[in-house]
Amino acid sequence: MSEIPTFEQALAASEEVGGNRHLLLGNGFSIACRPDRFTYGRLLDEADLSALSVDGLDLFAVEGTTDFEEIINSLRVTSRMATFYESSDRDLAARLLDDAELVKAALADALARNHPDNVGEIEEAEYAAARAFLAHFGHIFTVNYDLLLYWALMHDKLEPKIKADDGFRQDPDEPDADWVRWDSYRGGGYSQNIYFLHGGLHLFEEGPLLKKLTFARTGVALIDQIRAALDAEAYPLVITEGTTAEKHSRIRHNDYLAKGLRALISCKGSIFIHGHSLAENDRHVLRALVEGKGDALFISLHGDPDSETNRLIRRRAEALEAERSQDRRLAVGFYDADSAAVWG
């Protein structure tokens, strides 16, 4: 591959496309900020897998991965296969499904336990760099569960100013509550432009309500509130289902998540994809890009553009381009992730 364009060059190219710019964030956004905390390998080191019916580390080792979603998928597929055979051990199938749920819970717990403790652990210069990056985009979508995007957006005393409406509002029935709520009538209006496509550590379902934990209403650090909830065996809304079909099914049954996917489909102009590998387990997101109204994708590549990982991303991007019908061509370009200096 010839020399990869810089982020600034990709921005200039998007001007030629016309329309607005939007952003889809993957885990590379968080890893760039704190690589010692947000890689799957690090999370596996921190995860408590002791409740599984087998040795947790051996389970990951036999699959040759540190990816929690791969393990969840393998456990669910194996359970279905075990159930299929007449001579199957039904107890085994149930154990496999139970272990899949335990791995999901362990991921949420490891994310919360290993997360930076408070907003002050990130330097002001880092927030300033992140805001300078985010300010280029109208709608911002993320498949990450952590609080880094939320913290950067809430750090609004720093320039540049960014429109950041996640659709959560005070509940008129409980104005003094410690939380704020989202629903399709009060919170999810046309002004919303921030979407956590797979949920987040700060989002909790309670019956029909989706609540967002807040610092402003409690004076308690968000991560401390999240850890307290986990200690009480209350788990946040995080979509860690193993396959894209399972994720999509879960998303379709949640108004907030479903609206996020619809909003992505509706975005016109250019969509920048930063820190995402275009992996198949997010196929529902990729399909939204193909079926959507966007005219161009600009995809970040980290490191050597000819590395095996980046060649795979490029092949996946070319496949997306080929899926779009010829009368609605989807242009695909790339840029150097490091040149965006997302965290400075």
CORVENJO-V238112 format. One record per pair of residues at least 6 apart in sequence whose ideal C-beta (glycine too) atoms are under 7 Angstrom apart, sorted by the first residue. I is the first residue (numbers start at 1). J is the second residue. D is the distance in whole Angstrom. If there is no record, write none. Layout:
i: (I & I)
j: (J & J)
d: (D & D)
//
This chain:
i: (1 & 1 & 4 & 4 & 4 & 4 & 4 & 5 & 5 & 5 & 6 & 6 & 6 & 7 & 7 & 7 & 7 & 9 & 10 & 10 & 10 & 11 & 13 & 14 & 14 & 14 & 14 & 17 & 17 & 17 & 17 & 17 & 18 & 19 & 19 & 19 & 19 & 20 & 20 & 20 & 21 & 21 & 21 & 21 & 21 & 21 & 22 & 22 & 22 & 22 & 22 & 22 & 23 & 23 & 23 & 23 & 23 & 24 & 24 & 24 & 24 & 25 & 25 & 25 & 25 & 25 & 25 & 26 & 26 & 26 & 26 & 26 & 27 & 27 & 27 & 28 & 28 & 28 & 28 & 28 & 28 & 29 & 29 & 29 & 29 & 30 & 30 & 30 & 30 & 31 & 31 & 31 & 32 & 32 & 32 & 33 & 33 & 33 & 33 & 34 & 36 & 37 & 37 & 38 & 40 & 40 & 40 & 41 & 42 & 43 & 43 & 43 & 43 & 44 & 44 & 46 & 46 & 46 & 47 & 47 & 47 & 48 & 48 & 49 & 49 & 49 & 51 & 52 & 52 & 52 & 53 & 53 & 59 & 60 & 60 & 63 & 63 & 63 & 65 & 68 & 68 & 68 & 69 & 69 & 69 & 71 & 72 & 72 & 72 & 72 & 72 & 72 & 73 & 73 & 75 & 75 & 75 & 75 & 76 & 76 & 76 & 78 & 79 & 79 & 79 & 82 & 82 & 82 & 82 & 82 & 83 & 104 & 105 & 107 & 108 & 108 & 108 & 109 & 111 & 111 & 111 & 112 & 112 & 112 & 112 & 112 & 113 & 115 & 115 & 115 & 116 & 117 & 117 & 118 & 118 & 119 & 122 & 125 & 126 & 126 & 127 & 127 & 127 & 128 & 129 & 129 & 129 & 129 & 130 & 130 & 130 & 131 & 131 & 131 & 131 & 131 & 132 & 133 & 133 & 134 & 134 & 134 & 135 & 135 & 137 & 138 & 139 & 139 & 139 & 140 & 140 & 141 & 141 & 141 & 141 & 142 & 142 & 142 & 143 & 143 & 143 & 143 & 145 & 145 & 145 & 145 & 145 & 146 & 147 & 147 & 147 & 147 & 150 & 153 & 153 & 153 & 163 & 164 & 165 & 165 & 165 & 165 & 166 & 166 & 167 & 167 & 167 & 167 & 168 & 168 & 168 & 168 & 168 & 169 & 169 & 169 & 169 & 170 & 171 & 171 & 171 & 178 & 178 & 179 & 179 & 179 & 179 & 180 & 180 & 181 & 181 & 181 & 181 & 182 & 182 & 182 & 182 & 183 & 184 & 184 & 188 & 188 & 195 & 195 & 196 & 197 & 197 & 197 & 197 & 198 & 198 & 199 & 199 & 199 & 199 & 199 & 200 & 201 & 201 & 201 & 202 & 202 & 202 & 202 & 202 & 203 & 203 & 203 & 203 & 204 & 204 & 204 & 204 & 204 & 205 & 210 & 210 & 213 & 213 & 213 & 215 & 215 & 218 & 226 & 239 & 239 & 239 & 239 & 241 & 241 & 242 & 243 & 244 & 244 & 244 & 244 & 244 & 247 & 248 & 251 & 251 & 251 & 251 & 252 & 261 & 264 & 264 & 265 & 265 & 265 & 265 & 266 & 266 & 267 & 267 & 267 & 268 & 268 & 269 & 269 & 270 & 270 & 270 & 270 & 271 & 271 & 271 & 272 & 273 & 273 & 273 & 274 & 274 & 274 & 275 & 275 & 277 & 278 & 278 & 278 & 278 & 286 & 289 & 289 & 290 & 290 & 290 & 290 & 295 & 296 & 296 & 296 & 297 & 297 & 297 & 298 & 298 & 299 & 299 & 299 & 299 & 300 & 300 & 300 & 301 & 301 & 301 & 301 & 301 & 302 & 302 & 304 & 317 & 318 & 320 & 320 & 321 & 321 & 324)
j: (305 & 306 & 301 & 305 & 334 & 335 & 336 & 333 & 334 & 335 & 335 & 336 & 339 & 335 & 336 & 339 & 340 & 335 & 298 & 333 & 335 & 136 & 333 & 21 & 270 & 296 & 298 & 269 & 270 & 295 & 296 & 331 & 269 & 268 & 269 & 270 & 295 & 138 & 268 & 269 & 136 & 137 & 138 & 269 & 270 & 272 & 137 & 138 & 139 & 267 & 269 & 271 & 137 & 140 & 141 & 272 & 274 & 141 & 271 & 273 & 276 & 141 & 142 & 144 & 149 & 274 & 275 & 143 & 274 & 275 & 276 & 277 & 38 & 144 & 275 & 274 & 275 & 276 & 300 & 302 & 337 & 144 & 274 & 275 & 342 & 38 & 144 & 146 & 148 & 38 & 39 & 275 & 275 & 342 & 343 & 122 & 126 & 148 & 343 & 116 & 42 & 114 & 115 & 146 & 66 & 67 & 68 & 66 & 114 & 107 & 110 & 111 & 114 & 60 & 66 & 110 & 113 & 114 & 106 & 107 & 110 & 106 & 109 & 56 & 57 & 106 & 102 & 59 & 99 & 102 & 95 & 99 & 71 & 66 & 71 & 70 & 71 & 74 & 71 & 103 & 107 & 240 & 240 & 242 & 281 & 103 & 100 & 103 & 104 & 240 & 241 & 242 & 242 & 243 & 96 & 99 & 100 & 103 & 97 & 100 & 242 & 96 & 93 & 96 & 97 & 88 & 89 & 92 & 93 & 96 & 93 & 240 & 235 & 240 & 235 & 236 & 238 & 230 & 145 & 146 & 201 & 201 & 223 & 226 & 227 & 230 & 227 & 146 & 147 & 223 & 122 & 221 & 223 & 221 & 223 & 151 & 151 & 344 & 343 & 344 & 152 & 155 & 158 & 158 & 341 & 342 & 343 & 344 & 152 & 342 & 343 & 152 & 155 & 158 & 160 & 162 & 160 & 340 & 342 & 140 & 152 & 162 & 160 & 162 & 272 & 193 & 193 & 263 & 267 & 193 & 194 & 195 & 197 & 260 & 264 & 149 & 196 & 197 & 197 & 198 & 282 & 285 & 198 & 199 & 200 & 201 & 238 & 201 & 201 & 202 & 222 & 223 & 202 & 162 & 164 & 194 & 193 & 194 & 191 & 192 & 193 & 194 & 192 & 194 & 182 & 187 & 188 & 192 & 180 & 181 & 182 & 187 & 212 & 180 & 181 & 186 & 187 & 180 & 177 & 180 & 181 & 217 & 218 & 211 & 212 & 213 & 214 & 212 & 214 & 187 & 209 & 210 & 211 & 188 & 210 & 212 & 256 & 255 & 255 & 259 & 256 & 259 & 260 & 263 & 203 & 257 & 260 & 261 & 285 & 238 & 239 & 236 & 237 & 238 & 239 & 257 & 236 & 226 & 236 & 238 & 212 & 213 & 222 & 226 & 236 & 210 & 212 & 236 & 237 & 211 & 229 & 234 & 236 & 237 & 237 & 237 & 256 & 222 & 225 & 226 & 221 & 222 & 225 & 236 & 247 & 250 & 251 & 257 & 247 & 250 & 281 & 281 & 280 & 281 & 282 & 283 & 284 & 284 & 284 & 257 & 258 & 261 & 284 & 258 & 288 & 288 & 292 & 288 & 291 & 292 & 293 & 292 & 293 & 292 & 293 & 294 & 293 & 294 & 294 & 295 & 294 & 295 & 296 & 298 & 289 & 294 & 297 & 298 & 297 & 299 & 300 & 300 & 337 & 340 & 300 & 337 & 313 & 286 & 313 & 316 & 317 & 320 & 297 & 320 & 320 & 323 & 324 & 330 & 331 & 330 & 331 & 333 & 317 & 330 & 332 & 333 & 335 & 313 & 317 & 332 & 334 & 335 & 337 & 340 & 310 & 313 & 334 & 336 & 337 & 337 & 338 & 310 & 332 & 332 & 330 & 332 & 330 & 332 & 330)
d: (5 & 6 & 6 & 5 & 6 & 7 & 5 & 7 & 7 & 5 & 6 & 6 & 4 & 5 & 7 & 5 & 4 & 7 & 5 & 6 & 4 & 6 & 6 & 5 & 4 & 7 & 6 & 7 & 5 & 5 & 5 & 7 & 7 & 5 & 3 & 7 & 6 & 5 & 6 & 4 & 6 & 5 & 6 & 6 & 5 & 6 & 5 & 6 & 4 & 5 & 7 & 5 & 4 & 5 & 7 & 5 & 7 & 5 & 6 & 5 & 6 & 7 & 4 & 6 & 7 & 6 & 6 & 6 & 7 & 4 & 3 & 7 & 6 & 6 & 6 & 7 & 2 & 7 & 7 & 6 & 6 & 7 & 6 & 4 & 6 & 4 & 5 & 5 & 5 & 5 & 6 & 7 & 7 & 5 & 5 & 7 & 7 & 6 & 5 & 7 & 6 & 5 & 7 & 7 & 4 & 5 & 6 & 5 & 7 & 7 & 4 & 7 & 6 & 6 & 5 & 5 & 6 & 5 & 4 & 7 & 4 & 6 & 6 & 2 & 7 & 5 & 5 & 7 & 5 & 5 & 5 & 6 & 6 & 6 & 6 & 6 & 6 & 6 & 7 & 6 & 4 & 7 & 6 & 5 & 5 & 5 & 5 & 5 & 6 & 6 & 7 & 4 & 3 & 5 & 5 & 5 & 4 & 7 & 7 & 5 & 6 & 5 & 5 & 4 & 5 & 5 & 7 & 5 & 4 & 7 & 5 & 5 & 6 & 6 & 6 & 6 & 5 & 6 & 6 & 6 & 6 & 6 & 7 & 5 & 5 & 6 & 7 & 6 & 7 & 5 & 7 & 7 & 6 & 5 & 7 & 5 & 7 & 5 & 5 & 5 & 6 & 4 & 6 & 5 & 6 & 7 & 5 & 4 & 4 & 6 & 6 & 6 & 7 & 6 & 6 & 6 & 6 & 6 & 5 & 6 & 7 & 6 & 4 & 5 & 7 & 6 & 5 & 6 & 6 & 7 & 5 & 5 & 5 & 7 & 6 & 5 & 6 & 7 & 5 & 5 & 6 & 7 & 7 & 6 & 5 & 5 & 5 & 6 & 6 & 6 & 6 & 7 & 7 & 6 & 4 & 7 & 6 & 6 & 5 & 5 & 6 & 6 & 7 & 4 & 5 & 4 & 5 & 4 & 4 & 6 & 5 & 5 & 5 & 6 & 7 & 5 & 5 & 6 & 6 & 7 & 5 & 5 & 5 & 4 & 6 & 6 & 6 & 5 & 6 & 6 & 6 & 7 & 6 & 6 & 5 & 7 & 5 & 7 & 5 & 7 & 7 & 5 & 4 & 6 & 7 & 7 & 5 & 7 & 6 & 7 & 4 & 7 & 4 & 5 & 5 & 7 & 7 & 5 & 5 & 7 & 6 & 5 & 6 & 7 & 7 & 6 & 6 & 6 & 4 & 5 & 7 & 7 & 6 & 6 & 5 & 7 & 5 & 6 & 5 & 7 & 6 & 6 & 7 & 7 & 5 & 5 & 7 & 7 & 5 & 6 & 7 & 6 & 7 & 6 & 6 & 4 & 5 & 6 & 4 & 4 & 6 & 6 & 7 & 6 & 5 & 5 & 6 & 5 & 6 & 4 & 7 & 7 & 6 & 6 & 6 & 6 & 5 & 6 & 7 & 6 & 7 & 7 & 5 & 6 & 6 & 5 & 5 & 5 & 6 & 5 & 7 & 5 & 7 & 7 & 6 & 7 & 6 & 6 & 6 & 4 & 6 & 6 & 7 & 6 & 6 & 5 & 5 & 7 & 6 & 7 & 4 & 7 & 7 & 7 & 5 & 5 & 6 & 7 & 5 & 7 & 5 & 6 & 4 & 7 & 5 & 6 & 5 & 7 & 6 & 4 & 7 & 7 & 5 & 7 & 7 & 7 & 5 & 5 & 4)
//
